[in-house]
């Protein structure tokens, strides 16, 4: 039934482009939906597990980008994006990223393209070589890790979470409490805190005290004077991923700040032994119609495990390099952490890293963690500075923008 709806939607949008008198404002969206409805339909993929498109899908996209209405629209900024996706699903990264890089050149790109289907094109560049990634390293950001506080004992595994100040106030204490409930001996918590100005010493002292009282080995690292846009906060753990592995010399579970371990006892009894034994990098890997047709959604950054070995260190170094390579000074960088993960994985596999270096975290560690928009908004809304603005009548997003200084 879902496939029938997608098929009907694709055909209806194609017909509007072919025969309809679409308003100039609506045409780009009809074009994008005609492409996405096909891409998202499992019926047009030979094997949804390995992401092989059927010839009919490639032919549909080829005909779509050649429609006069699509070509002649001066505001159809999805044209280069869909053309790039057509090459991407066919396995031609060079051509795909060539078109992605062209897509966002117009200064009013964001007036039309504000969704995940085209969002990654906003910062895209041509597909990098190893030499270009190496040249990008350290060109924009620091990659070192400065530990303000560290556990005295060696650790078996570490959970690493990065925060800006707002998210630290909302979630950091909860991470300590949740790991304490796990009661997993030798498992530490690393919190990387980033501040626009000087560090909040009262917050740091509170975290150290809570961890000590709950018996959680805690490591704190800091960045101050952070002037970058919010996409940087999502990317910081990957910029410093190799340094985090080097600092703790054990397997690391990297997580979004607004996620949490779903079942502490299951984590300790089942997930932790698997993480300790795992030799692959485990991440959320999407293929075929399940957003795998977008290179900036193919490798999700929500949570990921990495073993302590040379292959993982090399991969995380490449991820950090890719963040620096793709970073757009116009602050059009949302999805950049996920683009960096996928590009680094592709390059690593092409340059001698074994195919077994990567695996699906959902298959290997089912129900490991949980997150959700409602949970995030509820926790962040409780931050005192934000709550004051909400009580004055500002929306959640207005208040968040106002205190992000």
C-alpha atoms as one frame of an Amber mdcrd trajectory, in Angstrom:
protein
   0.000   0.000   0.000   2.803   2.446   0.871   4.522   1.617  -2.414   1.328
   2.357  -4.321   1.039   5.748  -2.642   4.655   6.586  -3.468   4.153   5.488
  -7.065   1.030   7.627  -7.408   2.770  10.622  -5.853   5.748  10.323  -8.214
   3.518  10.050 -11.271   1.298  12.937 -10.199   4.260  15.258  -9.678   5.824
  14.159 -12.976   2.555  14.913 -14.773   2.371  18.358 -13.180   5.847  19.083
 -14.506   5.005  17.704 -17.940   1.486  19.001 -18.539   0.624  21.424 -15.738
   0.936  25.163 -15.478   2.778  25.142 -12.171   3.484  28.387 -10.351   7.213
  29.115 -10.309   7.205  28.828  -6.522   5.729  25.296  -6.584   7.726  23.815
  -9.461  10.962  23.009  -7.560   9.027  21.120  -4.901   7.019  19.082  -7.413
  10.308  18.193  -9.098  11.966  17.178  -5.817   8.973  15.089  -4.706   8.809
  13.306  -8.085  12.413  12.204  -7.508  12.168  11.432  -3.816   8.991   9.365
  -4.085  10.786   7.003  -6.465  14.021   6.962  -4.455  12.116   6.150  -1.276
  10.173   3.278  -2.851  11.702  -0.189  -2.139  10.160  -1.481  -5.364  12.775
   0.468  -7.341  15.781  -1.128  -5.641  17.185  -4.540  -6.535  18.290  -5.191
  -2.979  17.373  -2.726  -0.263  20.144  -4.142   1.923  23.030  -3.272  -0.389
  21.513  -0.207  -2.011  21.544  -1.360  -5.642  19.097   0.681  -7.754  17.041
  -0.931 -10.492  17.566   0.399 -14.036  14.025   1.779 -13.896  15.010   4.096
 -11.044  18.033   5.466 -12.910  15.929   5.909 -16.057  13.220   7.745 -14.114
  15.730  10.184 -12.641  17.421  10.672 -16.022  14.122  11.533 -17.706  13.105
  13.763 -14.813  16.183  15.987 -14.971  15.700  16.367 -18.742  12.150  17.718
 -18.498  12.044  21.235 -19.999  10.073  22.589 -17.045  12.716  21.342 -14.629
  15.584  22.697 -16.702  14.053  26.073 -17.511  13.036  27.046 -13.993  15.497
  29.674 -12.728  14.709  28.721  -9.142  14.815  24.931  -9.395  17.819  24.518
  -7.146  16.882  20.855  -6.777  17.964  20.151 -10.358  21.662  19.758  -9.576
  20.788  17.907  -6.357  18.662  15.300  -8.136  21.268  14.980 -10.887  23.894
  14.389  -8.209  21.727  11.811  -6.441  21.198   9.981  -9.734  24.988   9.594
 -10.086  25.413   8.804  -6.393  23.019   5.850  -6.379  24.715   4.623  -9.569
  28.027   4.549  -7.679  29.758   7.533  -9.286  30.843   9.699  -6.354  32.968
  12.022  -8.494  30.089  13.063 -10.755  27.628  13.117  -7.871  29.665  15.541
  -5.775  30.424  17.647  -8.846  26.704  18.382  -9.119  26.217  18.740  -5.361
  28.989  21.347  -5.356  27.209  23.299  -8.108  23.850  23.230  -6.376  24.348
  25.759  -3.597  26.179  28.497  -5.482  23.128  30.826  -5.734  23.073  33.204
  -2.748  19.363  32.556  -2.148  19.717  28.747  -2.117  18.122  28.519   1.337
  15.042  30.382   0.125  14.058  27.215  -1.746  16.018  24.314  -0.236  15.449
  23.881   3.503  15.078  20.112   3.926  17.219  17.011   4.296  16.743  16.091
   0.618  18.945  18.993  -0.420  20.453  20.199   2.840  23.789  18.448   2.422
  24.340  20.132  -0.914  24.472  23.468   0.907  28.101  22.847   1.921  29.104
  20.248  -0.680  32.365  20.330  -2.572  33.883  17.949  -5.086  34.616  14.493
  -3.705  37.960  14.727  -1.876  41.093  12.729  -2.431  43.241  11.479   0.429
  45.692  14.291  -0.296  42.944  16.910  -0.111  41.743  15.540   3.208  45.288
  15.564   4.558  45.685  19.187   3.449  42.452  20.121   5.261  43.629  18.765
   8.621  44.070  21.592  11.104  43.175  24.225   8.521  40.078  25.411  10.366
  39.800  23.818  13.811  41.870  22.452  16.642  41.930  18.669  16.829  43.606
  18.165  20.183  41.826  17.170  23.411  42.406  19.183  26.592  41.377  17.167
  29.650  40.390  19.335  32.587  39.543  16.352  34.778  40.387  12.670  34.264
  39.810   9.346  36.061  42.760   7.982  37.974  42.282   4.366  36.909  42.508
   2.835  33.402  39.098   2.213  31.856  37.641  -0.754  29.961  35.310   1.440
  27.887  34.214   5.071  27.680  30.967   6.774  26.761  31.826  10.112  25.090
  29.303  12.937  24.735  29.813  16.518  23.504  27.762  19.524  24.605  27.378
  23.206  24.157  26.530  25.009  27.381  22.762  24.762  26.924  22.816  21.034
  26.253  25.284  20.507  29.099  22.828  22.117  31.522  20.001  20.014  30.094
  21.609  16.589  29.751  25.018  16.203  31.423  23.751  15.342  34.916  21.371
  12.819  33.380  24.260  11.069  31.651  26.030  10.654  34.969  22.892   9.296
  36.624  22.163   6.883  33.778  25.707   5.488  33.739  25.559   5.111  37.530
  22.416   2.984  37.109  24.333   0.747  34.717  26.799  -0.095  37.484  29.299
  -1.221  34.855  32.714  -1.521  36.479  35.528   0.205  34.636  33.247   2.160
  32.286  33.896   5.895  32.310  32.030   8.925  31.051  33.763  11.580  28.949
  31.980  14.920  28.656  33.343  17.411  26.134  31.955  20.880  26.969  32.070
  23.867  24.645  31.475  27.443  25.752  30.927  30.598  23.740  32.873  32.540
  26.369  34.499  31.417  29.622  33.667  28.037  31.185  30.862  27.779  33.726
  32.932  26.765  36.749  29.884  26.092  38.913  28.531  23.670  36.305  31.884
  21.879  36.034  32.203  21.558  39.803  28.664  20.196  40.016  29.374  17.532
  37.397  32.575  16.424  39.130  30.796  16.254  42.493  27.841  14.299  41.119
  30.092  11.785  39.367  32.149  11.286  42.532  29.046  10.747  44.655  27.607
   8.254  42.145  30.859   6.369  41.604  31.137   7.207  37.893  34.693   7.666
  36.537  34.471  11.085  34.851  36.652  12.847  32.306  36.018  16.454  31.321
  37.490  18.282  28.336  36.802  21.906  27.457  36.710  24.374  24.619  36.242
  28.062  25.291  35.663  31.043  23.052  33.769  28.906  20.515  32.418  31.293
  17.881  31.234  28.775  15.293  27.619  28.074  14.338  25.685  25.233  15.955
  26.758  22.611  13.404  30.201  22.800  15.006  28.850  21.462  18.303  27.568
  18.356  16.494  30.912  17.896  14.722  33.313  18.431  17.625  33.331  14.781
  18.765  34.415  13.698  15.289  37.030  16.418  14.945  38.531  15.027  18.140
  37.500  11.398  17.667  41.022  10.056  17.127  42.313  12.127  20.062  39.540
  10.714  22.278  40.585   7.161  21.397  44.214   8.064  22.091  43.318   9.623
  25.447  41.476   6.587  26.830  43.006   3.685  24.863  39.837   1.599  25.003
  36.570   1.191  23.065  34.472   4.359  22.929  30.724   4.815  22.508  30.131
   8.232  20.933  26.626   9.599  21.448  24.396  12.569  20.787  23.864  14.658
  23.907  20.093  14.169  23.805  20.215  10.356  23.669  20.353   7.972  26.613
  21.044   4.309  27.353  17.700   2.584  27.008  18.012  -0.183  29.610  20.947
   0.090  32.043  20.898  -3.590  33.048  20.761  -4.789  29.444  23.630  -2.430
  28.619  25.823  -3.905  31.355  24.942  -7.558  30.789  24.697  -7.696  26.996
  25.744  -4.531  25.150  28.959  -3.821  27.040  30.491  -7.293  26.494  29.683
  -6.962  22.791  31.309  -3.514  22.604  34.432  -4.794  24.355  34.730  -7.704
  21.924  33.833  -5.748  18.762  36.579  -5.048  16.233  34.409  -2.979  13.845
  33.218   0.604  13.927  29.469   0.274  14.482  27.146   2.993  13.230  23.678
   3.653  11.862  24.164   2.710   8.213  21.285   3.292   5.783  21.055   1.825
   2.312  18.731   1.875  -0.655  15.402   3.583  -0.091  16.007   4.128   3.627
  17.750   7.486   3.128  20.838   5.723   1.742  20.425   7.717  -1.467  21.592
  10.830   0.407  25.312  10.795   1.272  24.608  13.152   4.188  22.104  10.674
   5.682  23.723   7.353   4.818  25.824   7.220   8.023  23.892   8.703  10.924
  25.800  10.439  13.715  23.355   9.659  16.537  25.555   7.070  18.274  28.515
   4.998  17.198  31.082   2.679  18.745  34.778   2.523  17.880  37.342  -0.019
  19.087  40.791   1.005  20.225  42.813   0.075  17.156  44.665   1.672  14.243
  41.817   1.234  11.747  39.326   3.080  13.958  41.837   5.830  14.716  42.539
   6.238  11.013  38.831   6.352  10.195  38.061   8.934  12.877  40.997  11.029
  11.669  39.506  10.986   8.171  36.103  11.997   9.554  37.641  15.036  11.215
  39.518  15.866   8.013  36.258  15.647   6.042  34.509  18.039   8.429  37.265
  20.573   7.828  37.293  19.929   4.073  33.545  20.473   3.638  33.080  23.278
   6.183  31.334  26.249   4.563  32.183  29.683   5.935  28.630  30.819   5.131
  27.476  28.663   8.049  25.525  26.294   5.805  26.809  23.215   7.597  23.886
  21.248   9.003  24.317  17.500   8.182  28.080  18.000   7.796  28.996  15.482
  10.511  27.024  12.766   8.726  28.461  13.683   5.326  31.938  13.455   6.854
  31.230  10.002   8.303  30.077   8.598   4.966  32.824  10.216   2.882  35.478
   9.006   5.339  34.048   5.477   5.252  34.069   5.465   1.444  37.652   6.705
   1.246  38.872   4.353   3.969  37.400   1.328   2.198  38.892   2.401  -1.127
  42.335   2.794   0.379  42.969  -0.543   1.988  40.681  -0.647   5.003  38.959
  -4.084   5.133  35.248  -4.192   4.315  34.653  -5.751   7.738  35.833  -2.579
   9.463  32.265  -1.262   9.619  28.999  -2.759  10.834  25.395  -1.876  11.653
  24.920  -0.834  15.266  21.218  -1.672  15.107  22.013  -5.266  14.197  24.946
  -5.733  16.565  23.539  -3.770  19.537  19.739  -3.620  19.177  17.892  -1.159
  21.406  21.162   0.190  22.790  20.030   3.802  23.090  16.977   6.029  22.716
  16.326   9.605  21.685  13.365  11.695  20.632  12.314  15.247  19.835   9.815
  15.391  22.712  12.454  14.279  25.221  14.967  16.793  23.887  12.563  19.738
  23.969  11.323  18.850  27.465  14.843  18.680  28.902  16.189  21.783  27.135
  13.073  23.765  28.085  13.970  23.164  31.719  17.275  25.055  31.434  16.690
  28.106  33.667  17.798  30.738  31.157  15.598  29.215  28.475  12.621  28.761
  30.783  12.606  32.481  31.591  12.227  33.300  27.896   9.567  30.634  27.386
   7.591  32.079  30.294   7.720  35.453  28.546   5.938  33.948  25.535   8.806
  33.153  23.165   8.615  29.906  21.225  11.121  27.149  21.971  13.154  27.884
  18.826  13.076  31.655  19.338  14.297  31.248  22.903  17.022  28.823  21.854
  18.348  31.234  19.230  18.305  34.130  21.690  20.439  32.418  24.337  22.851
  30.837  21.838  25.383  33.620  22.255
